[in-house]
Amino acid sequence: MIEKNRIFSVRELNFAAKQLIESGLPLLWVRGEISNFVCAASGHWYFSLKDEQAQVRCVMFRHKSQYLDWQPKSGAQVEVLALPGLYEARGEFQLTLEQMRPAGMGALYEAFEKLKKKLEVEGLFADSRKRALPLFPAQIGIVTSPQAAALRDVLTTLSIRMPGLPVVLYPTPVQGAGAAQKIAEAIALANQRKECEVIVLCRGGGSIEDLWSFNEEVVARAIAASHIPIVCGVGHETDFTIADFVADQRAATPTAAAQAAVPERLELLGRVAQFEQRMTRAMLRSLERAMQQLDYLQRRLVHPAQRVQQQLQHLSQLQQRLQSTLAHTLQHQNLRWQAMHQRLHSARPQFTQHATRQEEISRRMKDALQRMLERYDNRLAAVRQHLQHLDPQRVLARGYSMVRDEHGAVVTDSAAFPPGASLKVTFAKGWAKVAVTEKGSDK
């Protein structure tokens, strides 16, 4: 709140005015014509923005202006996004710029995005509806202005890549009022005449206003309705138009569009030469295989007379082998018959001899059996006598006895049991259980 009777200094007044302006006016867009444009050594821009009735001072500092890809100049219609303020040192009202664009750019961009979204929803940008370009077009159509530099670039590129290729020009203006309709009509005419297998739609670079004909819906619809594949080469590499999105193939420049439309003659000649070499090598290999096969068949080919002679020789060999086999078979059968005759003769019964031999064998077996029984009786008697000498009872009968401990083990050493131990003594007749009262050693 400003006091009514307070006296302000000039600095205080300008500061208060600045506060009121900056707080009351937000960041806003202003349209006007540039006047007295100055680019200071610091890189800051100073100029006035005016219309028919007023003007305002403007400043755009270097850290903002460096992002513009174009150079403003006096007389240009622009739209600026700026913050209103007051330059206190001079008491001048001014705009501090944040962004600047040529006048009408905002509306054009808005129209561009709106149409792009609409056509995208309809599917005009879908890859599924776009067709592949022909590999070897017989004739090329070009839709552009006869005076366009892009036409010369396209024709030069076509003459280098594919000399002698027929080209049909469908002339049309590419900018200005009514250009979009003319472009659409040229595309429709090319489809109606059916002279070409691919169409190159091109023009050189320019501002968005210069390229706007290619952002019109009528051109997009004409491209989408074309039965002939279309290559779009409009503007520079960074320029994108609605026509680029709808076309069957987008090229960065008119020259690139011509390169995409036709193959390079030298490259094709190189590929043809490669194919020729491969075919030649394949034919040579096939011919070599055929010659080898011919040599092989020739070696196998025999004169009929020679063949008959070979057959006669073979027949003679077979006859000799048959005679030899027959003779060998007869000899073998004869020998076999003789062997069988001898075996039958030797197998004839001789009863008297066999009876005598049988009696002799029976007698000899009885004698052998008697001798064997006598030998076994003698051996049994010897073994019996030997066992009698080893019989423990006969030893005990001579006055010896057998001593066992409590576990039944035979005791042979007095050190094996302590005094008072219980022992079992076996005699020749009977046994006795004793207790040890004293023990000693014979040594």
Buried (B, 14 or more C-beta within 10 A) or exposed (E): EEEEEEEEEEEEBBBEBBEEBBEEEEEEEBEBBBBEBEBEEEEBBBBBBBEEEEBBBBBBBEEBBEEEEEEBEEEBEBBBBBBBBBBBEEEEBBBBBEBBBBBBBBEBEEBBEEBBEEBBEEEBBEEEEBEEBBEEBEEBBBBBBEEBEBBEBBBEBBBEBBEEBEBBBBBBBBBEEEBBBBBBBBBBBBBEEEBBBBBBBBBBBBBBBBBBBBBBBBBBBBBBEBEBBBBBBBBEEEBBBBBBBBBBBBBBBBBBBBBBBBBEBEEBEEEEEEEEEEEEEEEEEEEEEEEEEEEEEEEEEEEEEEEEEEEEEEEEEEEEEEEEEEEEEEEEEEEEEEEEEEEEEEEEEEEEEEEEEEEEEEEEEEEEEEEEEEEEEEEEEEEEEEEEEEEEEEBBEEEEEBBBBEEEEEBEEBEEBEEEBEBBBBEBEEEEEEEEEEEEEEE
